[in-house]
Amino acid sequence: MPREIKSVAVLGSGTMGAGIAGICAQMGCKVLLLDIDMATAKASLDRIINGRPPALDDADKAHLITLGTIDADLAKIADHDWICEAIVEDVSIKRALFERMEPLRRKGSVISTNTSGIPLREICEGLPESVRRDIAVTHFFNPVKVMRLMELVPGTETTPDVIDAFAAFLGDRMGKGVVHAKDTVNFIGNRIGCFLMLSGLHKARAARADGLSQETIDALISKPVGLPPTGLYGLIDLIGLDVMYLVGRNLAANLPDGDTGHAFAAFPDAEQRMYDRKQLGRKSGGGFYRMTKDADGNRAKEVFDLDAEDWRAENPASLTDAQMAAGTLMFEDSVEGRFAWDLMGGTLCYAADLVPQISDDVVNIDRAMRWGFAWRNGPFEFLDQLGPRRVIERLTAEGKPLPAMLQVLADAGADSFYRADGQEYLGLDGSWHTTPPE
């Protein structure tokens, strides 16, 4: 019989756990929410109901959520179809919880770990075969209620019916955009998105030496290339240098040998000094940018100049009309064009070299970046916009090897990764396949 999810036990009531519990209750599911103590669990329920925004649209459905502690109430997971672990990002702590949980859950239940980048194989090491068959990564993006992307990652021993059950519940019922990822570090969205940010810090340093201001760098890596208006530095301010530091350490430890990302895993010197003095971003009152207020209450934006390592007034960037179009900007022989090609073009090529390592096809990668990072076009859709043949010619002229999927496109004699208004996509085998519905 196919497995079916109707009830959920969430272990860990932090930001992600509370968000998952809230959206499941909103769907009418019975939810068990456990944490280390009742005070923590009750505070999480209050955020679910009264947060800004609340995780529950209908506060009356809060009665579907039962609170408890892991020590006293873990046996209650036997009454639930899906056990979702959403505790701290620590392999040993996660593994220990699964060992405690396994004798208590009902046969046929499915298990998931909510992690943003720890490979499932590391979590499963030494766990019983019954866990390894029934487990997957369910990587939600924050805030759970708002973000469409949900990366679904099987382990090497996960049975197909487990993935089918998660895809049906999370995609068909919950309405998430489920993308199927491989069990590799940072999966799809964070692998490519964090490469852009970390490599951006290094490549922007060279661009500043060529005369580009930080404001111009952010202006270039936003609307012109179809990325959110935060740009590079503004996005890292939003996420936090502390988070990016941990991401870099995780990548350094888990990226395959020879991966381009190794060169960018550590911060440049100025950003490392910012991290060391806890100048982390919005959460610390300022990172690369901050808002100030004078005696009259007038607000002004300041920029932390990375070269002078001091604050100065913002100097808004000014781009030409031509630079607002990626197809012009990235092939323009200017400081702005060379930087955009170096960073954005480098990120597109990085993504094009990750099939089938992080995903079996271009579709899941494109959807991950659109749904999780708010890119206007995913990497392969963006390449289609630029013209893959034009990109290939540029790479060849620069003496650079072609990334895997660009080589597939060249060998297939194709001019794009999608055709027939996106209804077909180019596969790794060089053939055209029907694009799954969104």
Contacts in CASP RR format, 6 or more apart in sequence:
PFRMAT RR
TARGET T0000
AUTHOR 0000-0000-0000
METHOD contacts of the structure
MODEL  1
MPREIKSVAVLGSGTMGAGIAGICAQMGCKVLLLDIDMATAKASLDRIIN
GRPPALDDADKAHLITLGTIDADLAKIADHDWICEAIVEDVSIKRALFER
MEPLRRKGSVISTNTSGIPLREICEGLPESVRRDIAVTHFFNPVKVMRLM
ELVPGTETTPDVIDAFAAFLGDRMGKGVVHAKDTVNFIGNRIGCFLMLSG
LHKARAARADGLSQETIDALISKPVGLPPTGLYGLIDLIGLDVMYLVGRN
LAANLPDGDTGHAFAAFPDAEQRMYDRKQLGRKSGGGFYRMTKDADGNRA
KEVFDLDAEDWRAENPASLTDAQMAAGTLMFEDSVEGRFAWDLMGGTLCY
AADLVPQISDDVVNIDRAMRWGFAWRNGPFEFLDQLGPRRVIERLTAEGK
PLPAMLQVLADAGADSFYRADGQEYLGLDGSWHTTPPE
2 161 0 8 1.000
2 164 0 8 1.000
2 165 0 8 1.000
3 81 0 8 1.000
3 108 0 8 1.000
3 110 0 8 1.000
3 161 0 8 1.000
3 162 0 8 1.000
3 164 0 8 1.000
3 165 0 8 1.000
4 81 0 8 1.000
4 165 0 8 1.000
4 168 0 8 1.000
4 169 0 8 1.000
5 29 0 8 1.000
5 81 0 8 1.000
5 82 0 8 1.000
5 110 0 8 1.000
5 165 0 8 1.000
5 166 0 8 1.000
5 168 0 8 1.000
5 169 0 8 1.000
6 29 0 8 1.000
6 30 0 8 1.000
6 81 0 8 1.000
7 29 0 8 1.000
7 30 0 8 1.000
7 31 0 8 1.000
7 32 0 8 1.000
7 79 0 8 1.000
7 80 0 8 1.000
7 81 0 8 1.000
7 82 0 8 1.000
8 20 0 8 1.000
8 21 0 8 1.000
8 24 0 8 1.000
8 29 0 8 1.000
8 30 0 8 1.000
8 31 0 8 1.000
8 32 0 8 1.000
8 80 0 8 1.000
8 81 0 8 1.000
8 82 0 8 1.000
8 83 0 8 1.000
8 84 0 8 1.000
9 31 0 8 1.000
9 32 0 8 1.000
9 34 0 8 1.000
9 76 0 8 1.000
9 77 0 8 1.000
9 79 0 8 1.000
9 80 0 8 1.000
9 82 0 8 1.000
9 83 0 8 1.000
9 84 0 8 1.000
10 17 0 8 1.000
10 20 0 8 1.000
10 21 0 8 1.000
10 24 0 8 1.000
10 31 0 8 1.000
10 32 0 8 1.000
10 33 0 8 1.000
10 34 0 8 1.000
10 84 0 8 1.000
10 86 0 8 1.000
11 34 0 8 1.000
11 70 0 8 1.000
11 74 0 8 1.000
11 77 0 8 1.000
11 83 0 8 1.000
11 84 0 8 1.000
11 85 0 8 1.000
11 86 0 8 1.000
11 87 0 8 1.000
11 97 0 8 1.000
11 101 0 8 1.000
12 33 0 8 1.000
12 34 0 8 1.000
12 35 0 8 1.000
12 70 0 8 1.000
12 85 0 8 1.000
12 86 0 8 1.000
12 87 0 8 1.000
13 21 0 8 1.000
13 33 0 8 1.000
13 34 0 8 1.000
13 35 0 8 1.000
13 40 0 8 1.000
13 41 0 8 1.000
13 44 0 8 1.000
13 45 0 8 1.000
13 86 0 8 1.000
14 35 0 8 1.000
14 44 0 8 1.000
14 86 0 8 1.000
15 142 0 8 1.000
15 143 0 8 1.000
16 86 0 8 1.000
16 114 0 8 1.000
16 140 0 8 1.000
16 142 0 8 1.000
16 144 0 8 1.000
17 33 0 8 1.000
17 44 0 8 1.000
17 84 0 8 1.000
17 86 0 8 1.000
17 114 0 8 1.000
17 144 0 8 1.000
18 33 0 8 1.000
18 44 0 8 1.000
18 45 0 8 1.000
18 47 0 8 1.000
18 48 0 8 1.000
18 55 0 8 1.000
19 48 0 8 1.000
19 55 0 8 1.000
19 140 0 8 1.000
19 143 0 8 1.000
19 144 0 8 1.000
19 145 0 8 1.000
20 84 0 8 1.000
20 86 0 8 1.000
20 114 0 8 1.000
20 140 0 8 1.000
20 144 0 8 1.000
21 31 0 8 1.000
21 33 0 8 1.000
21 44 0 8 1.000
21 48 0 8 1.000
21 55 0 8 1.000
21 65 0 8 1.000
22 31 0 8 1.000
22 48 0 8 1.000
22 55 0 8 1.000
22 56 0 8 1.000
22 65 0 8 1.000
22 144 0 8 1.000
22 145 0 8 1.000
23 55 0 8 1.000
23 144 0 8 1.000
23 145 0 8 1.000
23 174 0 8 1.000
24 31 0 8 1.000
24 174 0 8 1.000
25 31 0 8 1.000
25 48 0 8 1.000
25 56 0 8 1.000
25 61 0 8 1.000
25 62 0 8 1.000
25 64 0 8 1.000
25 65 0 8 1.000
26 55 0 8 1.000
26 56 0 8 1.000
26 57 0 8 1.000
26 58 0 8 1.000
26 61 0 8 1.000
27 173 0 8 1.000
27 174 0 8 1.000
28 61 0 8 1.000
28 64 0 8 1.000
29 64 0 8 1.000
30 64 0 8 1.000
30 66 0 8 1.000
30 79 0 8 1.000
30 80 0 8 1.000
31 64 0 8 1.000
31 65 0 8 1.000
31 66 0 8 1.000
32 65 0 8 1.000
32 66 0 8 1.000
32 68 0 8 1.000
32 73 0 8 1.000
32 76 0 8 1.000
32 77 0 8 1.000
32 79 0 8 1.000
32 80 0 8 1.000
33 41 0 8 1.000
33 44 0 8 1.000
33 45 0 8 1.000
33 65 0 8 1.000
33 66 0 8 1.000
33 67 0 8 1.000
33 68 0 8 1.000
34 41 0 8 1.000
34 67 0 8 1.000
34 68 0 8 1.000
34 69 0 8 1.000
34 70 0 8 1.000
34 73 0 8 1.000
34 74 0 8 1.000
34 76 0 8 1.000
35 41 0 8 1.000
35 44 0 8 1.000
35 68 0 8 1.000
35 69 0 8 1.000
35 70 0 8 1.000
36 69 0 8 1.000
36 70 0 8 1.000
36 71 0 8 1.000
37 69 0 8 1.000
38 67 0 8 1.000
38 68 0 8 1.000
38 69 0 8 1.000
41 67 0 8 1.000
41 68 0 8 1.000
41 69 0 8 1.000
42 67 0 8 1.000
45 62 0 8 1.000
45 65 0 8 1.000
45 67 0 8 1.000
47 54 0 8 1.000
47 55 0 8 1.000
48 54 0 8 1.000
48 55 0 8 1.000
48 56 0 8 1.000
48 62 0 8 1.000
48 65 0 8 1.000
49 55 0 8 1.000
49 56 0 8 1.000
49 59 0 8 1.000
49 62 0 8 1.000
53 143 0 8 1.000
53 145 0 8 1.000
53 146 0 8 1.000
55 143 0 8 1.000
55 144 0 8 1.000
55 145 0 8 1.000
56 62 0 8 1.000
66 76 0 8 1.000
68 76 0 8 1.000
70 97 0 8 1.000
74 100 0 8 1.000
74 101 0 8 1.000
74 104 0 8 1.000
75 104 0 8 1.000
77 83 0 8 1.000
77 101 0 8 1.000
77 104 0 8 1.000
77 105 0 8 1.000
77 106 0 8 1.000
77 109 0 8 1.000
78 104 0 8 1.000
78 105 0 8 1.000
78 106 0 8 1.000
79 106 0 8 1.000
80 106 0 8 1.000
80 109 0 8 1.000
81 106 0 8 1.000
81 109 0 8 1.000
81 110 0 8 1.000
82 109 0 8 1.000
82 110 0 8 1.000
82 111 0 8 1.000
82 112 0 8 1.000
82 166 0 8 1.000
82 169 0 8 1.000
83 101 0 8 1.000
83 105 0 8 1.000
83 109 0 8 1.000
83 110 0 8 1.000
83 111 0 8 1.000
83 112 0 8 1.000
84 111 0 8 1.000
84 112 0 8 1.000
84 114 0 8 1.000
84 138 0 8 1.000
85 94 0 8 1.000
85 97 0 8 1.000
85 98 0 8 1.000
85 101 0 8 1.000
85 111 0 8 1.000
85 112 0 8 1.000
85 113 0 8 1.000
85 114 0 8 1.000
86 114 0 8 1.000
87 93 0 8 1.000
87 94 0 8 1.000
87 97 0 8 1.000
88 94 0 8 1.000
89 115 0 8 1.000
89 116 0 8 1.000
89 117 0 8 1.000
89 118 0 8 1.000
91 118 0 8 1.000
91 122 0 8 1.000
91 123 0 8 1.000
94 113 0 8 1.000
94 115 0 8 1.000
94 118 0 8 1.000
94 123 0 8 1.000
95 123 0 8 1.000
95 124 0 8 1.000
95 125 0 8 1.000
95 126 0 8 1.000
95 127 0 8 1.000
98 111 0 8 1.000
98 123 0 8 1.000
98 127 0 8 1.000
98 131 0 8 1.000
98 135 0 8 1.000
99 127 0 8 1.000
101 111 0 8 1.000
102 127 0 8 1.000
102 128 0 8 1.000
102 130 0 8 1.000
102 131 0 8 1.000
105 111 0 8 1.000
108 134 0 8 1.000
109 134 0 8 1.000
110 134 0 8 1.000
110 135 0 8 1.000
110 136 0 8 1.000
110 162 0 8 1.000
110 165 0 8 1.000
110 166 0 8 1.000
111 131 0 8 1.000
111 134 0 8 1.000
111 135 0 8 1.000
111 136 0 8 1.000
112 135 0 8 1.000
112 136 0 8 1.000
112 137 0 8 1.000
112 138 0 8 1.000
112 166 0 8 1.000
113 120 0 8 1.000
113 123 0 8 1.000
113 135 0 8 1.000
113 137 0 8 1.000
113 138 0 8 1.000
114 137 0 8 1.000
114 138 0 8 1.000
114 139 0 8 1.000
114 140 0 8 1.000
115 123 0 8 1.000
115 137 0 8 1.000
115 139 0 8 1.000
116 139 0 8 1.000
116 186 0 8 1.000
116 190 0 8 1.000
117 139 0 8 1.000
117 185 0 8 1.000
117 186 0 8 1.000
117 187 0 8 1.000
117 190 0 8 1.000
117 250 0 8 1.000
118 250 0 8 1.000
119 183 0 8 1.000
119 184 0 8 1.000
119 185 0 8 1.000
119 254 0 8 1.000
120 135 0 8 1.000
120 136 0 8 1.000
120 137 0 8 1.000
120 153 0 8 1.000
120 154 0 8 1.000
120 155 0 8 1.000
120 183 0 8 1.000
121 155 0 8 1.000
121 156 0 8 1.000
121 183 0 8 1.000
124 131 0 8 1.000
124 132 0 8 1.000
124 135 0 8 1.000
124 155 0 8 1.000
124 157 0 8 1.000
129 157 0 8 1.000
132 155 0 8 1.000
132 156 0 8 1.000
132 157 0 8 1.000
132 158 0 8 1.000
133 157 0 8 1.000
133 158 0 8 1.000
133 159 0 8 1.000
133 162 0 8 1.000
134 158 0 8 1.000
134 159 0 8 1.000
134 162 0 8 1.000
135 155 0 8 1.000
135 158 0 8 1.000
135 162 0 8 1.000
136 152 0 8 1.000
136 153 0 8 1.000
136 154 0 8 1.000
136 155 0 8 1.000
136 158 0 8 1.000
136 162 0 8 1.000
136 163 0 8 1.000
136 166 0 8 1.000
137 151 0 8 1.000
137 152 0 8 1.000
137 153 0 8 1.000
137 181 0 8 1.000
137 183 0 8 1.000
137 187 0 8 1.000
138 150 0 8 1.000
138 151 0 8 1.000
138 152 0 8 1.000
138 166 0 8 1.000
138 170 0 8 1.000
139 150 0 8 1.000
139 151 0 8 1.000
139 152 0 8 1.000
139 153 0 8 1.000
139 181 0 8 1.000
139 187 0 8 1.000
140 147 0 8 1.000
140 149 0 8 1.000
140 150 0 8 1.000
140 176 0 8 1.000
141 147 0 8 1.000
141 149 0 8 1.000
141 150 0 8 1.000
141 371 0 8 1.000
141 372 0 8 1.000
147 371 0 8 1.000
147 372 0 8 1.000
148 175 0 8 1.000
148 176 0 8 1.000
148 177 0 8 1.000
148 371 0 8 1.000
148 372 0 8 1.000
149 176 0 8 1.000
149 177 0 8 1.000
149 179 0 8 1.000
149 189 0 8 1.000
149 367 0 8 1.000
149 368 0 8 1.000
149 371 0 8 1.000
149 372 0 8 1.000
150 170 0 8 1.000
150 171 0 8 1.000
150 174 0 8 1.000
150 176 0 8 1.000
150 177 0 8 1.000
150 178 0 8 1.000
150 179 0 8 1.000
151 178 0 8 1.000
151 179 0 8 1.000
151 181 0 8 1.000
151 187 0 8 1.000
151 188 0 8 1.000
151 189 0 8 1.000
151 368 0 8 1.000
152 163 0 8 1.000
152 166 0 8 1.000
152 167 0 8 1.000
152 170 0 8 1.000
152 178 0 8 1.000
152 179 0 8 1.000
152 180 0 8 1.000
152 181 0 8 1.000
153 180 0 8 1.000
153 181 0 8 1.000
153 182 0 8 1.000
153 183 0 8 1.000
153 187 0 8 1.000
154 162 0 8 1.000
154 163 0 8 1.000
154 183 0 8 1.000
155 183 0 8 1.000
156 183 0 8 1.000
163 180 0 8 1.000
166 178 0 8 1.000
167 178 0 8 1.000
170 176 0 8 1.000
170 177 0 8 1.000
170 178 0 8 1.000
171 177 0 8 1.000
171 178 0 8 1.000
177 367 0 8 1.000
177 371 0 8 1.000
177 438 0 8 1.000
179 188 0 8 1.000
179 359 0 8 1.000
179 364 0 8 1.000
179 365 0 8 1.000
179 367 0 8 1.000
179 368 0 8 1.000
179 371 0 8 1.000
180 359 0 8 1.000
180 360 0 8 1.000
180 364 0 8 1.000
181 187 0 8 1.000
181 188 0 8 1.000
181 358 0 8 1.000
181 359 0 8 1.000
181 364 0 8 1.000
181 368 0 8 1.000
182 356 0 8 1.000
182 357 0 8 1.000
182 358 0 8 1.000
182 359 0 8 1.000
182 360 0 8 1.000
184 191 0 8 1.000
184 357 0 8 1.000
184 358 0 8 1.000
185 191 0 8 1.000
185 250 0 8 1.000
185 251 0 8 1.000
185 254 0 8 1.000
185 255 0 8 1.000
186 194 0 8 1.000
186 247 0 8 1.000
186 250 0 8 1.000
186 251 0 8 1.000
187 358 0 8 1.000
187 368 0 8 1.000
188 358 0 8 1.000
188 359 0 8 1.000
188 364 0 8 1.000
188 365 0 8 1.000
188 368 0 8 1.000
188 369 0 8 1.000
189 368 0 8 1.000
189 369 0 8 1.000
189 372 0 8 1.000
189 373 0 8 1.000
190 247 0 8 1.000
191 354 0 8 1.000
191 358 0 8 1.000
192 347 0 8 1.000
192 350 0 8 1.000
192 351 0 8 1.000
192 354 0 8 1.000
192 365 0 8 1.000
192 368 0 8 1.000
192 369 0 8 1.000
192 373 0 8 1.000
192 379 0 8 1.000
193 347 0 8 1.000
193 369 0 8 1.000
193 373 0 8 1.000
194 244 0 8 1.000
194 247 0 8 1.000
194 248 0 8 1.000
194 251 0 8 1.000
195 260 0 8 1.000
195 261 0 8 1.000
195 264 0 8 1.000
195 347 0 8 1.000
195 350 0 8 1.000
196 232 0 8 1.000
196 343 0 8 1.000
196 344 0 8 1.000
196 347 0 8 1.000
197 232 0 8 1.000
197 235 0 8 1.000
197 236 0 8 1.000
197 239 0 8 1.000
197 244 0 8 1.000
198 244 0 8 1.000
198 247 0 8 1.000
198 248 0 8 1.000
198 251 0 8 1.000
198 261 0 8 1.000
198 264 0 8 1.000
198 265 0 8 1.000
199 260 0 8 1.000
199 261 0 8 1.000
199 263 0 8 1.000
199 264 0 8 1.000
199 343 0 8 1.000
199 346 0 8 1.000
199 347 0 8 1.000
200 221 0 8 1.000
200 232 0 8 1.000
200 264 0 8 1.000
200 343 0 8 1.000
201 232 0 8 1.000
201 236 0 8 1.000
201 264 0 8 1.000
201 267 0 8 1.000
201 268 0 8 1.000
201 271 0 8 1.000
202 263 0 8 1.000
202 264 0 8 1.000
202 268 0 8 1.000
203 339 0 8 1.000
203 342 0 8 1.000
203 343 0 8 1.000
204 212 0 8 1.000
204 214 0 8 1.000
204 217 0 8 1.000
204 232 0 8 1.000
204 233 0 8 1.000
204 339 0 8 1.000
204 343 0 8 1.000
205 268 0 8 1.000
205 270 0 8 1.000
205 306 0 8 1.000
206 342 0 8 1.000
207 217 0 8 1.000
207 335 0 8 1.000
207 339 0 8 1.000
207 342 0 8 1.000
208 214 0 8 1.000
208 217 0 8 1.000
208 306 0 8 1.000
208 307 0 8 1.000
210 335 0 8 1.000
210 338 0 8 1.000
210 339 0 8 1.000
211 335 0 8 1.000
212 220 0 8 1.000
212 335 0 8 1.000
212 336 0 8 1.000
212 339 0 8 1.000
213 315 0 8 1.000
213 317 0 8 1.000
214 233 0 8 1.000
214 288 0 8 1.000
214 303 0 8 1.000
214 305 0 8 1.000
214 306 0 8 1.000
215 303 0 8 1.000
215 314 0 8 1.000
215 315 0 8 1.000
215 316 0 8 1.000
215 317 0 8 1.000
216 317 0 8 1.000
216 319 0 8 1.000
216 336 0 8 1.000
217 231 0 8 1.000
217 232 0 8 1.000
217 233 0 8 1.000
217 339 0 8 1.000
218 230 0 8 1.000
218 231 0 8 1.000
218 232 0 8 1.000
218 233 0 8 1.000
218 234 0 8 1.000
218 317 0 8 1.000
219 231 0 8 1.000
219 317 0 8 1.000
219 319 0 8 1.000
220 317 0 8 1.000
220 319 0 8 1.000
220 323 0 8 1.000
220 329 0 8 1.000
220 336 0 8 1.000
220 337 0 8 1.000
220 339 0 8 1.000
220 340 0 8 1.000
221 227 0 8 1.000
221 231 0 8 1.000
221 232 0 8 1.000
221 340 0 8 1.000
221 343 0 8 1.000
221 344 0 8 1.000
222 228 0 8 1.000
222 229 0 8 1.000
222 230 0 8 1.000
222 231 0 8 1.000
223 229 0 8 1.000
223 324 0 8 1.000
224 319 0 8 1.000
224 323 0 8 1.000
224 324 0 8 1.000
224 325 0 8 1.000
224 326 0 8 1.000
224 329 0 8 1.000
224 340 0 8 1.000
225 326 0 8 1.000
225 329 0 8 1.000
225 330 0 8 1.000
225 340 0 8 1.000
225 344 0 8 1.000
225 382 0 8 1.000
226 326 0 8 1.000
226 375 0 8 1.000
226 376 0 8 1.000
226 377 0 8 1.000
226 382 0 8 1.000
227 373 0 8 1.000
227 374 0 8 1.000
227 375 0 8 1.000
227 376 0 8 1.000
228 235 0 8 1.000
228 373 0 8 1.000
228 374 0 8 1.000
230 237 0 8 1.000
230 238 0 8 1.000
232 343 0 8 1.000
233 288 0 8 1.000
233 289 0 8 1.000
234 288 0 8 1.000
234 289 0 8 1.000
236 244 0 8 1.000
236 281 0 8 1.000
236 288 0 8 1.000
237 281 0 8 1.000
237 282 0 8 1.000
237 286 0 8 1.000
237 287 0 8 1.000
237 288 0 8 1.000
237 289 0 8 1.000
238 281 0 8 1.000
238 282 0 8 1.000
240 280 0 8 1.000
240 281 0 8 1.000
240 282 0 8 1.000
240 283 0 8 1.000
241 267 0 8 1.000
241 271 0 8 1.000
241 274 0 8 1.000
241 275 0 8 1.000
241 279 0 8 1.000
241 280 0 8 1.000
241 281 0 8 1.000
241 287 0 8 1.000
242 275 0 8 1.000
242 280 0 8 1.000
242 283 0 8 1.000
244 267 0 8 1.000
245 267 0 8 1.000
245 275 0 8 1.000
248 265 0 8 1.000
248 266 0 8 1.000
249 265 0 8 1.000
251 261 0 8 1.000
251 262 0 8 1.000
251 265 0 8 1.000
252 262 0 8 1.000
252 265 0 8 1.000
252 266 0 8 1.000
255 261 0 8 1.000
255 262 0 8 1.000
255 265 0 8 1.000
256 357 0 8 1.000
260 350 0 8 1.000
261 350 0 8 1.000
266 272 0 8 1.000
267 275 0 8 1.000
270 306 0 8 1.000
270 307 0 8 1.000
270 309 0 8 1.000
271 306 0 8 1.000
273 309 0 8 1.000
274 280 0 8 1.000
274 287 0 8 1.000
274 304 0 8 1.000
278 284 0 8 1.000
279 286 0 8 1.000
279 287 0 8 1.000
279 304 0 8 1.000
280 286 0 8 1.000
280 287 0 8 1.000
281 287 0 8 1.000
281 288 0 8 1.000
281 289 0 8 1.000
286 304 0 8 1.000
287 304 0 8 1.000
288 303 0 8 1.000
288 304 0 8 1.000
288 306 0 8 1.000
289 301 0 8 1.000
289 302 0 8 1.000
289 303 0 8 1.000
289 304 0 8 1.000
289 314 0 8 1.000
290 301 0 8 1.000
290 302 0 8 1.000
290 304 0 8 1.000
290 311 0 8 1.000
291 299 0 8 1.000
291 300 0 8 1.000
291 301 0 8 1.000
291 302 0 8 1.000
292 299 0 8 1.000
292 300 0 8 1.000
292 301 0 8 1.000
292 302 0 8 1.000
293 299 0 8 1.000
293 300 0 8 1.000
294 300 0 8 1.000
300 313 0 8 1.000
300 314 0 8 1.000
301 313 0 8 1.000
301 314 0 8 1.000
302 311 0 8 1.000
302 312 0 8 1.000
302 313 0 8 1.000
302 314 0 8 1.000
303 311 0 8 1.000
303 312 0 8 1.000
303 313 0 8 1.000
303 314 0 8 1.000
303 315 0 8 1.000
304 310 0 8 1.000
304 311 0 8 1.000
305 311 0 8 1.000
305 312 0 8 1.000
319 336 0 8 1.000
322 328 0 8 1.000
322 329 0 8 1.000
322 332 0 8 1.000
323 329 0 8 1.000
323 332 0 8 1.000
323 336 0 8 1.000
323 337 0 8 1.000
326 340 0 8 1.000
326 344 0 8 1.000
326 382 0 8 1.000
326 385 0 8 1.000
326 386 0 8 1.000
327 385 0 8 1.000
327 386 0 8 1.000
329 336 0 8 1.000
329 337 0 8 1.000
329 340 0 8 1.000
330 337 0 8 1.000
330 340 0 8 1.000
330 341 0 8 1.000
330 344 0 8 1.000
330 345 0 8 1.000
330 386 0 8 1.000
331 337 0 8 1.000
331 341 0 8 1.000
331 390 0 8 1.000
331 394 0 8 1.000
332 340 0 8 1.000
341 394 0 8 1.000
345 391 0 8 1.000
347 379 0 8 1.000
348 379 0 8 1.000
348 382 0 8 1.000
348 383 0 8 1.000
348 386 0 8 1.000
348 391 0 8 1.000
349 391 0 8 1.000
349 395 0 8 1.000
349 400 0 8 1.000
349 403 0 8 1.000
349 406 0 8 1.000
350 403 0 8 1.000
351 365 0 8 1.000
351 369 0 8 1.000
351 379 0 8 1.000
351 380 0 8 1.000
351 403 0 8 1.000
352 379 0 8 1.000
352 380 0 8 1.000
352 383 0 8 1.000
352 403 0 8 1.000
352 404 0 8 1.000
352 405 0 8 1.000
352 406 0 8 1.000
353 403 0 8 1.000
353 404 0 8 1.000
353 405 0 8 1.000
354 365 0 8 1.000
354 404 0 8 1.000
355 361 0 8 1.000
355 362 0 8 1.000
355 365 0 8 1.000
355 404 0 8 1.000
355 405 0 8 1.000
355 428 0 8 1.000
356 428 0 8 1.000
358 365 0 8 1.000
359 365 0 8 1.000
359 368 0 8 1.000
360 428 0 8 1.000
361 425 0 8 1.000
361 427 0 8 1.000
361 428 0 8 1.000
361 433 0 8 1.000
362 379 0 8 1.000
362 380 0 8 1.000
362 405 0 8 1.000
362 417 0 8 1.000
362 425 0 8 1.000
362 426 0 8 1.000
362 427 0 8 1.000
363 425 0 8 1.000
363 435 0 8 1.000
363 436 0 8 1.000
365 378 0 8 1.000
365 379 0 8 1.000
365 380 0 8 1.000
366 377 0 8 1.000
366 378 0 8 1.000
366 379 0 8 1.000
366 380 0 8 1.000
366 381 0 8 1.000
367 378 0 8 1.000
367 438 0 8 1.000
369 375 0 8 1.000
369 378 0 8 1.000
369 379 0 8 1.000
370 376 0 8 1.000
370 377 0 8 1.000
370 378 0 8 1.000
370 381 0 8 1.000
375 382 0 8 1.000
377 384 0 8 1.000
377 385 0 8 1.000
380 405 0 8 1.000
380 417 0 8 1.000
380 418 0 8 1.000
380 425 0 8 1.000
381 417 0 8 1.000
381 418 0 8 1.000
383 391 0 8 1.000
383 406 0 8 1.000
383 417 0 8 1.000
384 416 0 8 1.000
384 417 0 8 1.000
384 418 0 8 1.000
387 415 0 8 1.000
387 416 0 8 1.000
388 406 0 8 1.000
388 409 0 8 1.000
388 414 0 8 1.000
388 415 0 8 1.000
388 416 0 8 1.000
388 417 0 8 1.000
389 415 0 8 1.000
391 406 0 8 1.000
392 402 0 8 1.000
392 406 0 8 1.000
392 409 0 8 1.000
392 410 0 8 1.000
395 401 0 8 1.000
395 402 0 8 1.000
395 406 0 8 1.000
396 402 0 8 1.000
402 410 0 8 1.000
404 428 0 8 1.000
405 417 0 8 1.000
405 426 0 8 1.000
405 428 0 8 1.000
408 426 0 8 1.000
408 427 0 8 1.000
408 428 0 8 1.000
408 430 0 8 1.000
409 415 0 8 1.000
409 416 0 8 1.000
409 417 0 8 1.000
409 426 0 8 1.000
411 430 0 8 1.000
412 426 0 8 1.000
412 430 0 8 1.000
412 431 0 8 1.000
414 426 0 8 1.000
414 430 0 8 1.000
416 426 0 8 1.000
417 425 0 8 1.000
417 426 0 8 1.000
418 424 0 8 1.000
418 425 0 8 1.000
418 426 0 8 1.000
418 435 0 8 1.000
419 426 0 8 1.000
419 432 0 8 1.000
422 435 0 8 1.000
423 434 0 8 1.000
423 435 0 8 1.000
424 432 0 8 1.000
424 433 0 8 1.000
424 434 0 8 1.000
424 435 0 8 1.000
425 432 0 8 1.000
425 433 0 8 1.000
425 435 0 8 1.000
426 432 0 8 1.000
426 433 0 8 1.000
427 433 0 8 1.000
END
